[in-house]
Amino acid sequence: MTKAKDLRTKDAAGVEAEVKSLQKAHFGLRMQKATQQLNNTATLRSTRRDIARAKTILAQKRAATEGGSTDTAKSHKE
C-alpha cells in the first residue's frame, strides 16, 4: 500500500512513475483474475485505490505549480 505521505515527498516525475508502475501491477492482477490464478482479490481493490491516491496527489502538485485551484465544484455552482 502506498502512503500519501510518501507520495507527497516525491516530485511530479516520481509520482508519475509510481502511477505507471501501479497501473502495470493492476493490469497483471486483472490478467491473473481472468485466468483464475489470483487468490486474493482484495489486492485489486487496494491497487485501484493506490492509483487513485497517486493521481490525486499528482493533480494537486500540478495545480500548485500552475497556481490553479483543485476545487472544481465551486466553479460549477457559481
C-alpha positions, -999 to +999 in steps of 0.1 A: +000+000+000+013+034-010+011+060+017+000+095+007+028+109+029+054+091+009+039+103-024+039+139-013+076+138-007+083+128-043+084+152-072+059+151-100+080+128-122+084+104-093+047+103-087+041+097-124+065+068-123+046+054-093+013+057-112+027+038-142+041+010-120+008+007-101-011+005-134+012-022-146+007-041-114-030-037-116-031-050-152-011-081-141-036-087-113-065-083-137-049-109-160-044-133-131-081-129-121-092-136-157-072-168-158-084-176-123-048-176-108-055-147-084-060-159-048-065-126-030-089-105-050-087-077-024-054-067-039-073-054-070-092-030-048-061-018-030-041-012-062-070+006-077-072+029-047-034+034-047-036+045-083-064+070-074-044+083-044-013+088-066-033+105-094-049+128-068-016+139-054-002+143-089-031+166-098-025+186-066+011+190-074+004+202-110-022+226-097+002+240-072+029+246-098+004+262-122-012+283-094-046+269-102-073+256-079-082+219-074-117+228-063-139+224-094-172+221-076-172+258-066-169+270-102-199+249-113-222+263-086-215+299-092 
